[in-house]
C-alpha cells in the first residue's frame, strides 16, 4: 500500500511528541500486527515500511507442512508461533515449495475489516503514548538533582502546577515554596528536581524551591568558577526564603573565592539573590584551620578568640565583643545556627566581658612564666 500522507504525518507526529520517526513507524507496525491477529487469530506476520517508496506492506508468514494440524479444543495455542500452511496450498503460491520452507503471503491492508483497523489504531495510539512517557521519564531522570526552568500553569491553595516541558506537568507543594514566592499563571521560575519516579502514566517529579541544593545549582549557573571547580562550595546552610550561608574554597591561589562569587558591583551574587526572591546569601572563606574557619563562619560578627577547640567532638567556644553578641547569635539564633551547619563545628558564643579579660591575662602571664623558666 502506497500512502504518502502517512509518512508526512509520521514526521509531524515525531516532531510534535519529541520522538524519532522510527518510533512512529515501529508503533504503527505493531498496530498492524494486532490487526492481522484480529483477522487470522495469530501474529505470524511481518510489516515492511519503506520510507523511500512511501510504501507499507503486510505479509503473512507460514511454515510449509504436509498437513496442517488442528489443535484440540482445550489445547493451549501459541499465538506468536509461526503459522502453518499445507504443502498443497504452498505449491499454489510457489511451485517449488517443500515441507519446512517459509512462505510469505502479501496481504492487502485495505481489505482489513473496520474492527481490525480500529484495533491497529488503538495499539498505535497506546504505543505512542507509552513511548512518549518512556522518553519523558528518561529525560527527567537524567535531570534528577538538577535545576530546571518551569512555567506556572495553575495556582491553588495547596499546590502550584508547573509545566516542565516534554508535555509533563508536576505539582509544587506550597510547603516547598519560599515565603516571598507569589506566583501567577504564566510566570516563569526555577525549581530543583529532588526525585523522579516511573508510573504507569507520566513520570512523577518531585520539585522544590526551598531545598538548599537549588542555591548550589544557581551558584553554578551564574558563577563559572564554581561550575568548573576552581571554587568549591565546602559547606552550605539555609533558612529558605530568609538567609543562606555558604563556605567557599578557591583551588587557585590567584582566584579570590569571595570576590569571584560576588562579581563586579555584586552582579553575580545579585542574580542568585533575585532568583531566590530576595533571600540573603552570606559568603565566607573556608579554612582547614578550625579557629580561622569558626571565625569566618560567624561573620559579619567579629570574633576575638576561639577557645576549647576539640577536634574529636568538633566543639568550640567563640568569644565576641559584648556589643556584638547579638550580631554573632543573630535574630532567633539564626547566624550561629547557619554557621554551625555550614562549617560543621558546634559553636558556643560567649561575650568578651571582664571575667574573660581576666582569664586571658592570667593565661598570658602563665605562658610568660613558662617561657622564663625555660
C-alpha positions in Angstrom: 0.0 0.0 0.0 1.4 3.4 -1.0 0.4 6.1 1.4 2.5 9.3 1.1 0.2 11.1 3.7 1.1 8.6 6.3 4.8 9.3 6.0 4.3 13.1 6.1 2.1 12.7 9.2 4.7 10.4 10.9 7.3 13.1 10.6 4.9 15.7 12.1 3.9 13.4 15.0 7.6 12.6 15.7 8.5 16.4 15.8 5.4 17.2 17.9 6.0 14.5 20.5 9.8 14.7 20.6 10.4 11.1 19.5 12.1 9.6 16.5 10.3 8.9 13.2 11.4 5.2 13.6 9.5 5.1 16.9 6.3 6.2 15.0 6.9 3.5 12.3 7.5 0.8 14.9 4.3 1.8 16.8 2.3 1.7 13.6 3.8 -1.7 12.6 2.8 -3.2 16.0 -0.7 -1.8 15.4 -0.9 -3.6 12.0 0.3 -6.9 13.6 -2.6 -6.6 16.1 -5.0 -6.1 13.2 -3.6 -9.2 11.5 -4.2 -11.1 14.7 -7.9 -9.9 14.8 -8.4 -11.4 11.3 -6.3 -14.5 11.3 -6.1 -15.4 15.0 -2.2 -15.3 15.2 0.7 -12.8 14.8 2.7 -14.8 12.3 3.3 -11.8 10.0 5.8 -9.1 9.3 5.4 -5.4 8.3 7.7 -3.7 5.8 7.7 0.1 6.0 9.6 1.6 3.1 10.0 5.4 3.5 11.9 5.8 0.2 8.9 4.4 -1.7 6.2 5.7 0.7 5.1 2.1 0.9 3.6 0.0 3.7 3.5 -3.8 3.1 1.9 -6.5 5.3 2.9 -10.2 4.9 1.5 -13.3 6.4 4.4 -15.7 7.3 3.8 -19.5 7.2 5.8 -22.7 7.5 5.1 -25.4 5.0 3.9 -28.7 6.5 2.5 -31.8 4.9 -0.9 -31.3 6.6 -2.0 -28.5 9.0 -2.6 -29.9 12.4 -5.8 -28.6 14.1 -5.2 -28.2 17.9 -7.5 -29.9 20.3 -10.4 -27.8 21.8 -8.7 -27.4 25.3 -5.2 -27.2 23.9 -3.2 -24.0 24.6 -2.1 -22.3 21.3 1.0 -20.2 21.0 -0.3 -17.2 19.1 3.3 -16.0 18.5 4.5 -19.2 16.8 4.9 -19.4 13.0 1.6 -20.4 11.4 1.3 -23.5 9.3 0.4 -23.9 5.6 -0.2 -27.2 4.0 2.0 -28.2 1.1 -0.7 -28.1 -1.5 -1.6 -24.5 -0.7 2.0 -23.6 -0.6 2.6 -25.1 -4.1 -0.3 -23.0 -5.4 1.7 -19.9 -4.3 5.2 -21.2 -5.1 5.5 -24.3 -7.3 8.9 -25.2 -5.8 7.7 -25.1 -2.2 8.5 -28.1 0.0 7.9 -29.1 3.6 9.9 -27.0 6.0 10.0 -23.9 3.8 8.8 -20.5 5.0 6.2 -18.9 2.7 5.3 -15.2 2.8 1.9 -14.0 1.5 1.3 -10.3 0.9 -2.0 -9.1 2.4 -4.0 -6.1 1.1 -4.2 -3.7 4.1 -7.2 -2.0 2.6 -9.1 -5.3 2.8 -8.8 -5.5 6.6 -12.0 -5.1 8.4 -13.1 -2.0 10.3 -12.6 -3.8 13.6 -9.1 -4.8 12.6 -8.3 -1.2 11.5 -9.7 0.1 14.8 -7.5 -2.4 16.7 -4.5 -1.1 14.8 -5.3 2.5 15.6 -5.8 1.6 19.3 -2.5 -0.1 19.6 -0.7 2.6 17.6 -2.1 5.3 19.9 -1.2 3.4 23.1 2.3 2.7 21.7 2.9 6.4 21.0 1.7 7.4 24.5 3.9 4.7 26.1 7.0 5.7 24.1 6.5 9.4 24.8 6.2 8.6 28.6 9.3 6.5 28.5 11.3 9.3 26.8 9.9 11.8 29.3 11.0 9.6 32.2 14.5 9.1 30.7 14.8 12.9 30.1 13.8 13.9 33.7 15.7 11.0 35.3 18.8 12.5 33.9 17.9 15.8 35.4 17.3 14.4 38.9 19.3 16.5 41.5 19.5 19.4 38.9 17.8 22.7 38.5 15.2 23.2 35.7 13.1 26.1 34.3 9.4 25.8 34.7 6.2 27.8 33.9 3.2 28.2 36.2 0.0 26.8 34.7 -2.3 26.8 37.7 -2.3 28.1 41.3 -4.3 26.6 44.2 -4.2 26.9 48.0 -2.0 23.7 48.3 -0.1 23.4 45.1 1.4 25.3 42.2 1.1 23.4 38.9 4.2 23.7 36.7 4.9 22.8 33.1 8.4 21.3 32.9 8.5 20.7 29.1 8.2 17.3 27.3 4.4 17.6 27.8 4.9 16.9 31.5 3.4 18.8 34.4 4.1 18.5 38.1 2.8 19.9 41.4 5.0 22.1 43.6 3.6 22.0 47.2 3.3 25.4 48.9 5.4 23.9 51.6 8.3 23.8 49.1 7.8 27.5 48.2 9.7 30.4 49.5 7.9 33.0 51.7 8.4 35.6 49.0 7.1 33.4 46.2 3.8 34.8 44.8 3.1 33.2 41.5 0.5 33.8 38.9 -0.4 31.8 35.8 2.2 32.3 33.1 5.1 33.2 35.5 8.4 31.5 34.9 10.6 30.2 37.8 13.4 27.7 38.6 13.0 24.6 40.7 15.2 21.8 42.0 14.3 18.2 40.9 14.6 16.1 44.1 13.3 12.8 42.7 11.8 11.2 39.6 9.6 8.1 39.8 8.2 6.0 36.9 4.5 5.5 36.9 2.0 3.8 34.5 1.3 7.3 33.3 3.6 10.3 33.2 6.7 10.3 35.4 6.1 11.7 38.9 8.5 14.5 39.5 9.2 15.9 43.0 10.4 19.5 42.9 11.3 22.2 45.4 12.4 25.8 45.8 13.3 25.5 49.4 16.0 22.8 49.1 19.5 24.1 49.7 20.7 22.3 46.6 18.7 24.9 44.5 21.1 27.5 45.8 24.1 25.4 44.8 22.7 24.9 41.3 22.1 28.7 41.0 25.6 29.4 42.1 26.9 27.0 39.5 24.7 28.7 36.9 25.8 32.2 37.5 29.4 31.7 38.6 31.6 29.9 36.1 34.4 29.3 38.6 32.1 27.2 40.7 30.8 25.3 37.6 34.4 24.4 36.6 35.6 23.5 40.1 38.0 26.4 40.6 35.9 27.5 43.5 34.3 24.8 45.7 31.3 25.0 48.0 32.6 23.3 51.1 29.5 23.9 53.3 26.0 25.4 53.0 23.2 26.0 55.4 19.8 27.6 54.5 16.8 29.2 56.1 14.8 29.1 52.9 13.4 32.5 51.9 15.4 34.3 54.5 19.1 33.6 54.5 21.8 31.2 53.2 25.3 30.9 54.5 28.0 29.4 52.2 31.6 28.4 52.9 33.9 28.8 49.8 37.3 27.5 48.9 39.4 28.5 46.0 41.6 25.8 44.5 43.6 28.5 42.6 45.6 31.0 44.7 45.1 33.6 42.0 41.3 33.4 42.3 39.6 35.2 45.2 36.6 32.9 46.1 34.5 35.6 47.7 35.2 38.3 45.1 34.6 36.0 42.2 31.2 34.9 43.6 30.1 38.5 44.4 31.1 39.7 40.9 31.6 43.2 39.7 29.3 45.5 41.6 27.7 42.4 43.1 26.1 41.4 39.8 26.8 37.7 40.2 25.5 37.2 43.7 22.6 39.5 43.0 21.5 37.2 40.2 21.3 34.4 42.7 19.5 36.5 45.3 16.9 37.6 42.7 16.3 34.0 41.6 15.6 33.3 45.2 13.1 36.1 45.6 15.4 38.4 47.6 16.8 35.7 50.0 20.1 37.0 51.5 23.2 35.0 50.7 26.3 35.3 53.1 29.6 34.1 51.8 32.7 33.3 53.8 36.1 31.7 53.2 36.7 28.1 54.1 39.8 27.2 56.1 41.3 23.9 57.2 42.4 25.7 60.4 39.3 25.3 62.7 40.0 28.6 64.5 40.1 30.5 61.3 37.0 28.6 59.9 34.9 29.3 63.0 35.8 33.0 63.0 34.9 33.3 59.3 31.6 31.4 59.7 30.3 33.9 62.3 30.7 36.9 60.0 29.6 39.6 60.0 30.3 39.5 63.7 33.9 39.9 64.8 35.4 37.1 66.9 38.0 38.0 69.5 39.2 34.4 70.1 38.2 30.8 69.6 38.7 28.6 72.7 38.4 25.0 73.7 38.7 23.6 70.2 38.1 19.9 70.4 38.7 18.1 67.0 37.2 14.9 68.3 33.8 16.3 69.3 34.1 19.2 66.9 33.1 21.6 69.7 34.4 25.1 70.4 33.7 28.4 72.1 33.8 31.7 70.2 34.5 34.9 72.1 33.0 38.1 70.7 32.9 41.7 71.9 29.9 42.2 74.2 28.4 44.8 71.9 28.5 42.2 69.0 26.9 39.3 70.9 23.5 39.7 69.4 25.1 40.1 65.9 27.0 36.8 66.3 24.0 34.9 67.6 21.6 36.6 65.1 17.9 37.0 65.2 16.3 33.9 66.8 19.8 32.4 66.8 20.0 32.3 63.0 23.5 33.4 62.4 25.2 31.0 64.8 22.8 28.2 63.6 23.8 28.7 60.0 27.4 29.0 60.9 27.3 25.7 62.8 25.5 23.9 60.0 27.8 25.2 57.2 31.2 24.8 58.9 30.4 21.6 60.7 31.5 22.7 64.2 29.4 23.3 67.3 30.0 26.8 68.5 29.1 28.3 71.9 29.1 32.1 71.8 30.5 33.9 74.9 30.9 37.6 75.4 34.4 39.2 76.0 33.4 40.5 79.5 35.7 41.5 82.4 35.9 37.8 83.5 37.1 36.7 80.1 39.7 39.5 80.0 41.0 38.5 83.4 41.2 34.9 82.3 43.2 35.8 79.2 45.6 38.0 81.2 46.2 35.1 83.6 46.9 32.7 80.7 49.3 35.3 79.1 51.3 35.6 82.4 51.3 31.8 82.8 52.8 31.4 79.3 55.3 34.1 80.0 56.3 32.3 83.2 56.8 29.1 81.4 59.0 30.7 78.8 61.1 32.4 81.7 61.6 29.0 83.4 62.9 27.6 80.2 
